[in-house]
Amino acid sequence: MAHLLLDLLAEAGVSRIFGVPGGPLLSLLDVMAERPGIDFVLTKHEEGAVFMAEGHAQATGELGVACVTAGPGTSHAVTAAASATSDWAPVLVLGGQVATGTFGRGGLQDGSGGNWSIDSVAMFRSAVKLSALITTPGQLPHLALRAIRTATSDLPGAVYLGLPSDVLGAPAPPRGKQRVLPAPPPRRADRAQIEALSEAVVTARHPVIFAGQGAKVAGAGPEMVALAERRGIPVATTVKGKSVFPEDHPLSLGVFGNYGGSPETHNAILFEDVDLLLVLGSSLGEVSTFGWNDGLTAGRTVCQIDSDPLQLGRNFPVDHAVVADVRSALKDMLGIVRPLDTPRPGDPARSAPARPDDLQKGHRLLRASAVTAQLNDALPPEALIFVDNGNALCWIGEHYLSRPPGQIFCSVNVGCMGYAIPASVGAKLARPERLVIALVGDAAFAMGGMEIHTAVERDLDVIWIVLNNGGNAMVTNLQELLFRKAPGSSYSRPLDAAAVARGLGARAAMVSTLPEFDQALATALQQGSPWLIDARVDRDEIAWSLRGRAEVLRGTEK
């Protein structure tokens, strides 16, 4: 059965599986070693394996696969699987399971459920799009195909398949005529809805586009640029949508929201003259809307395009709701919307980004804002940047200008720290020709940093930048803003991330000034090997958007 499973994965284009070995998976690993077409990548933790699969999927749009062992292996993988689902990343998690004949008998790492063990299938059910246990060899072909189809549908996400050891080791049944089908075509919009939406956009005096993750997953960047230029429409993005629209474009407003927003973008989006908001691929959740700010939609025509009908009108009333793939809908709009006759007067425009030296000027300690702004000059436009949860998101959102073909990836909805380091490793394996960078805090490094060893074993030239500010600084900052004290969130002894990275086999440097950072980054870019930069930054520097989040939190407690 293991051969048949790998045949199906190969047909789906899978050439790599990330994982941690364990007893129930031994027959799969044994067969994989005989097949040159599928590479097994040994990770250090099951969560890291799934995050690597997600990074692979985000960087390619293709199915990422992880395999984890029974019991704790599956429970370790749940959070990363939930992140992949919330990020629209197609990921298949293969979970080992004890032999079916031993279910409920106290077998080591039994995950069959009941009142004797965890129930792996039930545990994954709320985190993924499909969770199933294969209990007989005859079930494997159609359940595996269903899982692949579900993960790669027009609403992609993670799926879980439980694989008992006796099923994996059994002889394969006749294959039959079932085959892996190509991904379905993008969901097209209703023509009448597109015509009505297009008319609303054309008649609006001061429209604004607000683009999210769904627009990025759809690859709608070129169409968005075309529509924005045709009608002179300013464009803002959510932090998850960052990089779908070129931020060096004159119509770019940057990121709006609690993570990565700026006062300039905030004022532009909430500008009183804006009379239409065109939402592309965003559910308009808390972080993206500055705590569901009513000013985002009040007194305006609200138009929303999303592949998922459940997101339409989820948080704000919508005047024009269109269920469609964002890119296909924009293509249809471009066939209708006529060019603007004269330039729009008075539309807000974004000023040039702050220079690193200006952000650092007058401050003794290295500032994270200056480090992030320095990346604009140091990195080529094509860099793939993975950003972990925490203050790193605020800094990258506000101070880094994303330019095509570069992309920014994060995992905000579930909000799991420890994502960016393993995800960057998975992306580099999938896209070896691209420069891959990860920006993380020291607390996130503590959660995912062991996967640096995986990169070292594969000699991957990933660069990890650690904003080292004494641990959990985002929480510390919020505590101080809300309660004027911060118990329990900072480390009593700072992590030496550079020393840890060297112990794992990577090259590393600790920096505490902007010139030192610039030199370390130049060296890392030149040497082409696994590199970590431990940037000792000021814990007390607080991003504007985080101050805004504190105000939102303070308001919800009243």
Sequence and secondary structure as in RCSB ss.txt:
>XXXX:A:sequence
MAHLLLDLLAEAGVSRIFGVPGGPLLSLLDVMAERPGIDFVLTKHEEGAVFMAEGHAQATGELGVACVTAGPGTS
HAVTAAASATSDWAPVLVLGGQVATGTFGRGGLQDGSGGNWSIDSVAMFRSAVKLSALITTPGQLPHLALRAIRT
ATSDLPGAVYLGLPSDVLGAPAPPRGKQRVLPAPPPRRADRAQIEALSEAVVTARHPVIFAGQGAKVAGAGPEMV
ALAERRGIPVATTVKGKSVFPEDHPLSLGVFGNYGGSPETHNAILFEDVDLLLVLGSSLGEVSTFGWNDGLTAGR
TVCQIDSDPLQLGRNFPVDHAVVADVRSALKDMLGIVRPLDTPRPGDPARSAPARPDDLQKGHRLLRASAVTAQL
NDALPPEALIFVDNGNALCWIGEHYLSRPPGQIFCSVNVGCMGYAIPASVGAKLARPERLVIALVGDAAFAMGGM
EIHTAVERDLDVIWIVLNNGGNAMVTNLQELLFRKAPGSSYSRPLDAAAVARGLGARAAMVSTLPEFDQALATAL
QQGSPWLIDARVDRDEIAWSLRGRAEVLRGTEK
>XXXX:A:secstr
 HHHHHHHHHHTT  EEEE   GGGHHHHHHHHT TTSEEEE SSHHHHHHHHHHHHHHHSS EEEEE STHHHH
HHHHHHHHHHHTT  EEEEEEE  GGGTTTT TT  B TTSS BHHHHHHTTSSEEEE  SGGGHHHHHHHHHHH
HTSSS  EEEEEEEHHHHTS     TT             HHHHHHHHHHHHH SSEEEEE HHHHHTT HHHHH
HHHHHHT  EEE TTTTTSS TTSTTEEEE STTT  HHHHHHHT TT  EEEEES    TGGGTTT GGGTTTS
EEEEEES GGGTTSSS  SEEEES HHHHHHHHHTT    SS  TT         HHHHHTT SSB HHHHHHHH
HHHS TT EEEE SSHHHHHHHHH    TT EEE   SS  TT HHHHHHHHHHH TTS EEEEEEHHHHHHHGG
GHHHHHHTT   EEEEEESSS HHHHHHHHHHHS  TT S SS   HHHHHHHTT EEEEE SHHHHHHHHHHHH
HH S EEEEEEB TT   HHHHHHHHHHHHHT 
